[in-house]
Amino acid sequence: MISWGILGTGYAAGRFADGLKSVRGARLMAVGSRRQSSARQFAGLLAVPRAYASYSELIRDKDIDVVYIATPNSSHRDLSLYCLNAGKAVLCEKPFTLNHAQAREVVDLARRKHLFCMEAMWTRFLPVMRDVRKLIDNRDIGDVQLLIAGIGHAVHADAQSRFFNRALGGGALLDLGVYGISLACHLLGEPSRVTGRAILGPTGVDEQCSVILEYAKGQLAAITASLRTQGPNEAVVMGTNGRLRIHEPLICPYRISLEKLQGQTVQSPSAPRWRSIISRSAVLRRLWLALNAVGRVKTTVRSFRGNGYNYEAQEVVRCLESGKTESELMPLDGTIGVMKILDDARQQWGLSYPGEHCQMSPNVN
């Protein structure tokens, strides 16, 4: 059995702990918090054997093989380094760290120590995403030209909330936009240019943002994220002869639709007169598009076991049992590449986080 420890007692920690129940070869051994009361409450609700009043106590527990880090963004780098230095494998929540330099530091240490390390981008491991990857690789929509992804949730603007607190690494990009950017990198690779715009709120973090990724072969990816409003929470990948829709909710999808395209509705000026009539009528145009789509849209639904968090945990167990130090599905170089894009975008709108370039703090509380 692979023994797990969880750092943090928030929403993601609770969901992950629940997901571990359906992971073969895994057992949850301990939870660590900055407060004994939080650790004990979490352990009581989820039947966790050991509850620690500090992160350091859990990290020093010799019975734990791998640590899931579900603390605020600002602590990811320090806690990852501490875990690795203690000989623990690491699964760290997204965003992996605050910036590219911190990510590189964690990855370099993991590789020097030959320890497993992975970003907890749980979306990547859900069953329907295997279908997405296969359809793209098989060119079912032809050559990919454009990807559009939008994620938004109306979050109450609380300066102390992790979403709006600069000291905790808050903002729409790191908490929500990272999903769309990770998806674009997974499907299209490394972009040649990054362009970002954002609306900074009273606390200094980006409450809304948009990032455009340009690629050497002319493809584009447009990612939006918002803490102010409910977004479409889906993605559409468009190719030369089809498009693929990853339906809401994008962070944990279970349904996709593949649509084959057979030319444009409005053709050249020499097209038949009935096409011209259709093009001038919104009602007729919608009806024509609906009729034209019959038989060309194929929807796939992939239900998943557990609550979805179990799939990334199962990948960690698989890798550890196989002696692997990285996952082929979520490689560390890919995580570093995503962090570089986040840095490029933030630099364009002038957002930095307190202490993100400082050395590791001497203590873990």
C-alpha positions as CSV (number, residue, x, y, z in Angstrom):
1,M,0.0,0.0,0.0
2,I,1.1,3.5,-0.8
3,S,0.6,5.7,2.3
4,W,-0.5,9.3,1.8
5,G,-0.4,12.5,3.8
6,I,-2.4,15.6,3.0
7,L,-1.2,19.1,3.8
8,G,-4.1,21.4,4.2
9,T,-7.7,21.0,5.3
10,G,-9.6,23.1,2.7
11,Y,-12.0,22.2,-0.1
12,A,-9.5,20.5,-2.4
13,A,-8.0,18.6,0.5
14,G,-11.4,17.2,1.5
15,R,-12.3,16.2,-2.1
16,F,-8.9,14.6,-2.6
17,A,-9.2,12.6,0.7
18,D,-12.7,11.4,-0.4
19,G,-11.3,10.5,-3.8
20,L,-8.5,8.4,-2.3
21,K,-11.2,5.9,-1.0
22,S,-11.6,4.5,-4.5
23,V,-7.9,4.3,-5.4
24,R,-6.4,0.9,-5.6
25,G,-3.2,0.4,-3.5
26,A,-3.6,3.7,-1.6
27,R,-4.4,4.6,2.0
28,L,-4.7,8.0,3.6
29,M,-2.5,8.0,6.7
30,A,-2.3,11.6,8.0
31,V,-3.4,15.2,7.6
32,G,-1.4,18.2,8.5
33,S,-2.7,21.7,9.3
34,R,-1.5,24.9,10.9
35,R,-4.1,24.4,13.7
36,Q,-4.7,21.2,15.7
37,S,-8.4,21.9,15.7
38,S,-8.6,21.9,11.9
39,A,-6.5,18.8,11.6
40,R,-8.6,16.9,14.2
41,Q,-11.9,18.0,12.6
42,F,-10.7,16.9,9.1
43,A,-9.4,13.6,10.4
44,G,-12.7,12.9,12.3
45,L,-14.9,13.6,9.3
46,L,-12.8,11.5,6.9
47,A,-11.5,8.8,9.2
48,V,-7.8,9.8,8.9
49,P,-5.7,8.0,11.5
50,R,-3.2,10.8,12.2
51,A,-3.8,14.5,12.7
52,Y,-0.8,16.9,12.9
53,A,-0.9,20.4,14.2
54,S,1.9,21.5,11.8
55,Y,3.0,20.7,8.3
56,S,6.5,19.8,9.5
57,E,5.2,17.0,11.8
58,L,3.4,15.3,8.9
59,I,6.5,15.7,6.6
60,R,8.6,14.0,9.2
61,D,6.3,11.0,9.6
62,K,8.4,8.1,8.3
63,D,5.3,6.0,7.4
64,I,4.2,8.4,4.7
65,D,5.3,7.7,1.1
66,V,3.7,10.6,-0.8
67,V,2.3,14.0,0.2
68,Y,-0.5,15.8,-1.5
69,I,-0.1,19.6,-1.1
70,A,-3.4,21.4,-1.0
71,T,-2.3,24.7,0.7
72,P,-2.5,28.3,-0.7
73,N,-0.5,28.9,-3.9
74,S,2.1,31.0,-2.1
75,S,3.3,27.9,0.0
76,H,3.6,25.3,-2.8
77,R,7.2,25.8,-3.5
78,D,8.4,25.8,0.1
79,L,6.3,22.8,1.1
80,S,7.3,20.8,-2.1
81,L,11.0,21.4,-1.3
82,Y,10.6,20.4,2.3
83,C,8.8,17.2,1.3
84,L,11.4,16.3,-1.3
85,N,14.3,17.0,1.2
86,A,12.5,14.7,3.6
87,G,12.4,11.9,1.0
88,K,8.7,12.2,0.2
89,A,7.1,11.9,-3.2
90,V,5.1,15.0,-4.0
91,L,1.7,15.7,-5.7
92,C,1.2,19.5,-5.6
93,E,-2.0,21.3,-6.5
94,K,-2.1,23.7,-9.4
95,P,-0.6,26.2,-9.9
96,F,2.5,24.1,-9.2
97,T,4.3,27.2,-7.8
98,L,4.0,30.9,-8.0
99,N,6.4,31.2,-11.0
100,H,8.7,29.5,-13.4
101,A,11.8,29.9,-11.3
102,Q,10.2,28.3,-8.3
103,A,8.9,25.4,-10.5
104,R,12.3,24.8,-11.9
105,E,13.8,24.7,-8.4
106,V,11.3,22.1,-7.3
107,V,11.7,20.0,-10.4
108,D,15.5,20.1,-10.2
109,L,15.5,18.9,-6.6
110,A,13.1,16.1,-7.4
111,R,15.3,14.9,-10.3
112,R,18.5,15.2,-8.2
113,K,16.9,13.1,-5.5
114,H,15.2,10.7,-7.9
115,L,11.8,11.3,-6.2
116,F,8.4,11.3,-7.8
117,C,6.9,14.7,-8.3
118,M,3.8,15.8,-10.3
119,E,1.4,18.7,-10.6
120,A,-2.1,17.9,-9.5
121,M,-3.9,19.0,-12.7
122,W,-6.7,16.5,-12.1
123,T,-8.5,17.4,-15.4
124,R,-5.7,15.8,-17.4
125,F,-6.5,12.3,-16.0
126,L,-10.3,12.1,-16.4
127,P,-11.5,9.4,-18.8
128,V,-13.0,11.8,-21.4
129,M,-9.7,13.6,-21.8
130,R,-8.2,10.4,-23.2
131,D,-10.9,10.6,-25.9
132,V,-10.0,14.2,-26.6
133,R,-6.3,13.4,-27.0
134,K,-7.0,10.5,-29.3
135,L,-9.4,12.5,-31.5
136,I,-6.8,15.3,-31.9
137,D,-3.9,12.8,-32.5
138,N,-6.0,10.9,-35.1
139,R,-6.8,14.2,-36.8
140,D,-10.6,13.6,-36.6
141,I,-11.0,17.4,-36.9
142,G,-8.1,17.8,-39.3
143,D,-5.3,20.2,-38.4
144,V,-6.1,22.2,-35.3
145,Q,-6.3,25.9,-35.9
146,L,-8.0,27.5,-32.9
147,L,-8.7,26.7,-29.3
148,I,-11.0,28.8,-27.2
149,A,-11.5,28.1,-23.5
150,G,-13.3,30.2,-20.9
151,I,-13.6,29.6,-17.2
152,G,-15.4,31.9,-14.8
153,H,-17.1,31.8,-11.4
154,A,-18.6,34.7,-9.5
155,V,-16.6,34.7,-6.3
156,H,-17.5,37.0,-3.4
157,A,-14.8,39.7,-3.3
158,D,-13.1,39.1,0.1
159,A,-9.7,40.6,0.5
160,Q,-8.7,37.8,2.9
161,S,-9.9,35.0,0.5
162,R,-7.2,33.1,-1.2
163,F,-8.7,34.1,-4.5
164,F,-8.1,37.9,-3.9
165,N,-5.2,37.9,-1.6
166,R,-1.9,38.8,-3.3
167,A,0.1,37.4,-0.4
168,L,-1.5,34.0,-1.0
169,G,-0.9,34.1,-4.8
170,G,-4.5,34.9,-5.7
171,G,-6.0,35.9,-9.0
172,A,-8.1,34.5,-11.8
173,L,-5.1,33.4,-13.9
174,L,-3.4,31.1,-11.3
175,D,-6.6,29.7,-9.9
176,L,-8.8,29.3,-13.1
177,G,-6.9,30.4,-16.2
178,V,-4.2,27.7,-15.6
179,Y,-6.8,25.0,-16.6
180,G,-7.2,26.5,-20.1
181,I,-3.5,27.2,-20.5
182,S,-2.6,23.7,-19.4
183,L,-5.2,22.3,-21.9
184,A,-3.8,24.4,-24.7
185,C,-0.2,23.2,-24.0
186,H,-1.4,19.6,-23.8
187,L,-3.0,19.7,-27.2
188,L,-0.9,22.3,-29.1
189,G,2.4,22.3,-27.4
190,E,4.6,25.3,-26.5
191,P,3.5,28.6,-27.9
192,S,5.9,31.0,-29.7
193,R,4.3,34.2,-28.3
194,V,2.1,35.0,-25.3
195,T,-0.1,38.1,-25.1
196,G,-2.1,38.9,-21.9
197,R,-4.5,41.5,-20.6
198,A,-6.1,41.7,-17.2
199,I,-8.4,43.8,-15.0
200,L,-6.8,44.2,-11.6
201,G,-9.1,44.6,-8.6
202,P,-8.6,46.6,-5.4
203,T,-6.4,44.0,-3.8
204,G,-4.0,44.1,-6.8
205,V,-4.8,40.6,-8.2
206,D,-6.3,39.9,-11.7
207,E,-10.1,39.5,-11.3
208,Q,-10.5,38.9,-15.0
209,C,-7.9,38.1,-17.6
210,S,-7.4,37.0,-21.2
211,V,-4.4,35.2,-22.6
212,I,-3.7,34.6,-26.3
213,L,-1.2,31.9,-27.3
214,E,0.3,32.1,-30.8
215,Y,2.0,29.1,-32.4
216,A,4.7,28.7,-35.0
217,K,2.3,27.1,-37.5
218,G,-0.3,29.9,-37.2
219,Q,-2.6,28.3,-34.6
220,L,-4.1,30.4,-31.8
221,A,-5.4,29.6,-28.3
222,A,-7.6,32.1,-26.5
223,I,-8.1,31.6,-22.7
224,T,-10.2,33.7,-20.5
225,A,-10.7,33.5,-16.7
226,S,-12.9,35.5,-14.4
227,L,-13.7,35.8,-10.7
228,R,-16.4,38.3,-11.4
229,T,-18.9,36.3,-13.4
230,Q,-20.0,32.8,-14.4
231,G,-18.2,31.8,-17.6
232,P,-19.0,29.2,-20.3
233,N,-16.7,26.8,-18.5
234,E,-16.0,24.9,-21.6
235,A,-13.6,24.7,-24.5
236,V,-13.9,24.3,-28.2
237,V,-11.0,23.0,-30.4
238,M,-11.5,23.9,-34.1
239,G,-9.7,22.2,-37.0
240,T,-9.7,22.3,-40.7
241,N,-12.6,19.9,-41.1
242,G,-14.3,19.7,-37.7
243,R,-14.5,21.0,-34.2
244,L,-14.5,19.3,-30.8
245,R,-16.4,20.8,-27.8
246,I,-15.4,19.9,-24.3
247,H,-18.6,20.6,-22.4
248,E,-19.1,22.3,-19.1
249,P,-17.6,21.8,-16.5
250,L,-14.2,22.2,-18.1
251,I,-12.3,21.5,-14.9
252,C,-13.9,18.1,-14.6
253,P,-15.5,17.2,-18.0
254,Y,-17.4,14.1,-18.8
255,R,-19.0,15.0,-22.1
256,I,-17.5,16.0,-25.5
257,S,-19.1,16.6,-28.9
258,L,-17.4,16.0,-32.3
259,E,-18.8,17.9,-35.2
260,K,-17.7,17.3,-38.8
261,L,-17.8,20.4,-41.0
262,Q,-18.7,20.2,-44.6
263,G,-18.0,23.6,-46.0
264,Q,-19.5,27.0,-45.3
265,T,-23.2,27.9,-45.3
266,V,-22.6,31.1,-47.4
267,Q,-20.5,30.3,-50.5
268,S,-19.3,32.5,-53.3
269,P,-21.5,35.1,-55.1
270,S,-22.3,32.6,-57.7
271,A,-23.9,30.2,-55.2
272,P,-27.6,29.3,-55.7
273,R,-30.2,32.0,-54.9
274,W,-31.7,29.9,-52.0
275,R,-28.3,30.0,-50.2
276,S,-28.4,33.8,-50.5
277,I,-31.9,33.9,-49.0
278,I,-30.8,31.7,-46.1
279,S,-27.8,33.9,-45.4
280,R,-30.0,37.0,-45.0
281,S,-32.4,35.4,-42.5
282,A,-31.3,34.7,-39.0
283,V,-34.2,32.2,-38.4
284,L,-33.6,30.3,-41.7
285,R,-29.8,30.4,-41.1
286,R,-30.2,28.7,-37.6
287,L,-32.6,26.2,-39.0
288,W,-30.3,25.4,-41.9
289,L,-27.3,24.9,-39.5
290,A,-29.4,22.7,-37.2
291,L,-30.5,20.5,-40.1
292,N,-27.0,20.5,-41.6
293,A,-25.7,19.2,-38.3
294,V,-27.9,16.2,-38.2
295,G,-25.7,13.1,-38.4
296,R,-22.5,15.1,-38.2
297,V,-22.4,15.7,-34.4
298,K,-21.3,12.8,-32.2
299,T,-21.5,13.2,-28.5
300,T,-19.6,11.0,-26.1
301,V,-20.3,10.8,-22.4
302,R,-17.7,9.2,-20.0
303,S,-18.9,8.9,-16.5
304,F,-16.1,8.4,-13.9
305,R,-15.6,6.5,-10.7
306,G,-15.3,8.3,-7.4
307,N,-15.3,12.1,-7.5
308,G,-12.6,12.5,-10.2
309,Y,-9.7,13.3,-7.9
310,N,-9.0,9.6,-7.7
311,Y,-7.7,9.4,-11.2
312,E,-4.7,11.6,-10.6
313,A,-4.0,9.8,-7.3
314,Q,-4.2,6.4,-9.2
315,E,-1.6,7.8,-11.7
316,V,0.7,8.6,-8.8
317,V,0.3,5.1,-7.3
318,R,0.9,3.6,-10.7
319,C,4.1,5.5,-11.2
320,L,5.4,4.8,-7.7
321,E,4.7,1.1,-8.1
322,S,6.5,1.1,-11.4
323,G,9.5,3.0,-10.0
324,K,8.8,6.1,-12.1
325,T,9.8,9.6,-10.9
326,E,7.6,11.4,-13.5
327,S,4.3,10.8,-15.2
328,E,4.2,10.6,-19.0
329,L,0.7,12.1,-18.9
330,M,1.7,15.1,-16.8
331,P,5.4,15.6,-17.4
332,L,7.4,18.1,-15.3
333,D,8.8,19.9,-18.3
334,G,5.2,20.5,-19.4
335,T,4.4,22.0,-15.9
336,I,7.4,24.2,-16.2
337,G,6.3,25.4,-19.6
338,V,2.8,26.3,-18.3
339,M,4.4,28.3,-15.4
340,K,6.5,30.2,-17.9
341,I,3.4,31.2,-19.8
342,L,1.8,32.4,-16.5
343,D,4.9,34.5,-15.8
344,D,4.8,36.0,-19.3
345,A,1.2,37.0,-19.0
346,R,1.5,38.4,-15.4
347,Q,4.6,40.5,-16.4
348,Q,2.5,42.2,-19.2
349,W,-0.1,43.4,-16.7
350,G,2.4,44.1,-13.9
351,L,1.3,41.6,-11.3
352,S,3.9,40.2,-8.9
353,Y,3.5,38.4,-5.6
354,P,5.1,39.3,-2.3
355,G,8.2,37.2,-1.7
356,E,7.9,35.1,-4.9
357,H,11.6,35.6,-5.6
358,C,12.8,35.1,-2.0
359,Q,14.6,32.1,-0.7
360,M,12.8,29.3,1.2
361,S,11.7,30.3,4.7
362,P,13.6,28.5,7.5
363,N,10.5,26.9,9.1
364,V,7.3,25.1,8.1
365,N,4.4,25.8,10.3
